[in-house]
Amino acid sequence: MKKIIYALLTVLVFTSCEQQKIAFIDNGELINNYQAKIDIEEKFKLKDEAFKKNTDSLANAFQVEAKAFEMAAGKMAQKKAEEKYQELIQKQQGLQRQIQMQQQVMQNEFQTEIDSVLVKVKDFVADYGKKHGYTYILGKNEAGSVLYGSEANDITETVTEALNASYKK
């Protein structure tokens, strides 16, 4: 019985002496410096610029048509002017719906790609932790999940470099 107790105490002592390897990552810095996210933002910036140019040209064309109507309205019969005015209102509403739908599609595409990046980062950090023998890798963020951490335990830069190297492959 004493031997069993000594054996259990020995196992307990060795287990408690085992070092846990803990580090943390600044989530915002990691994501913002991840090249895949930067590339996605650049791609959507270009799409947004093209969208704005298209929207501006549609708006300009509509304004030209509205001004032409405004100038011709005085010479038209009242009923004909009202009909034309209603057509312009419907056209304007249709353009607004089209623009809103295009914006929504772009926002959904962007969010889908960003969500995919976040999943990749999370999976990469988990694999990185396993490969490098970490017991825990904590995430530092504005909400305060890590309020303080020694600089020696901050592996943000190392993981960012590894993540970007993995992305370039």
Secondary structure, DSSP 8 states (H G I E B T S, - for coil): -HHHHHHHHHHHHHHHHS---EEEEEHHHHHHT-HHHHHHHHHHHHHHHHHHHHHHHHHHHHHHHHHHHHHHHTTS-HHHHHHHHHHHHHHHHHHHHHHHHHHHHHHHHHHHHHHHHHHHHHHHHHHHHHHTT-SEEEEE-TT-SSS---GGGB-HHHHHHHHHHHHH-
